[in-house]
Amino acid sequence: MKKTILALPLALGLTAATQAGEVMTAKEVIPPPDPCRLQWFLGASGGYLTDAEEEMYHLQFGAEKWCPTHSHALYLEVGYTEFDEDYDFLDTSQSTAVIPGEYDLDVEIIPVTLNYKYERSFSNNLGWYIGAGAGIAFVDLDVSGSGFSEGFDDEVFYGQIFTGLTYNFSESFEIFGGVRYILMDDPDLTDFDDIDERASIDEDFLVELGLRWNF
């Protein structure tokens, strides 16, 4: 009887210790909350091509993994620019069918690219970004003059690298400004290489300002 009385407290103590150990073990394996979050965004920007001396606009849609000090974004972007150029055709050796004279070149370029952007914070609101993108550009050229008028179109490779600064007014709204360097193949539009080169913005720089809505 005495042995039974002594064994009962011992068994209760061992049971309590086992349960306490299980509780402590359960607390230790609870992972901390992930500080990062995934968000979607819409963006728009306008800028100036320093070589072509024309305006260029972009629309963006994509996803961003946002963390307290940095973020990674993958997004689709569509751009648009147009410009006019005067072209004096004097060399008839390339084509006897074209009348020498002054022609007007009306060019439209619509690039569609998939882009990656890495962003890093200076402070709670200010940060910097860098990225690159690649895709295709749809080129449309209208040539008119000396009684001649015809349209041409082509699709070519289009790439870009970019960097700049961003300022977050809130979790939902930010503005950014930066510079892009553009790489673009010359389109195959006409029999004249110098005309086709004028329908490209290869090696041009774009200085831009834009905004994004995060949701």
MOSUL-V214463 format. One line per field, one symbol per residue. ss: DSSP state (~ for helix, > for strand, _ for the rest). burial: b if it has 9 or more other ideal C-beta (glycine too) atoms within 8 Angstrom, else e. A space follows every 50 residues. Layout:
ss = ???
burial = ???
This chain:
ss = _~~~~~~~~~~~~~~~~~~~~~~~~~~~________>>>>>>>>>>>>>_ ___>>>>>>>>>>>>>___>>>>>>>>>>>>>>>>>>>>___________ >>>>>>>>>>>>>>>>>>>>>____>>>>>>>>>>>>>>>>>>>>__>>> >>>>>>>>>>>>>>>>>>____>>>>>>>>>>>>________~~~~~~__ ____>>>>>>>>>>_
burial = eeeeeeeeeeeeeeeeeeeeeeeeeeeeeeeeeeeeeebbbbbbbbbbbb ebebebbbbbbbbbbbeeeebbbbbbbbbbbbeeeebebeeeeeeeebee ebbbbbbbbbbbbbbbbbbbbeeeebbbbebbbbbbbbbbbbbbbbebee ebbeebbbbbbbbbbbbbeeeebbbbebbbbbbbebbebeeeeebbebbb bbebbbebebbbbbe
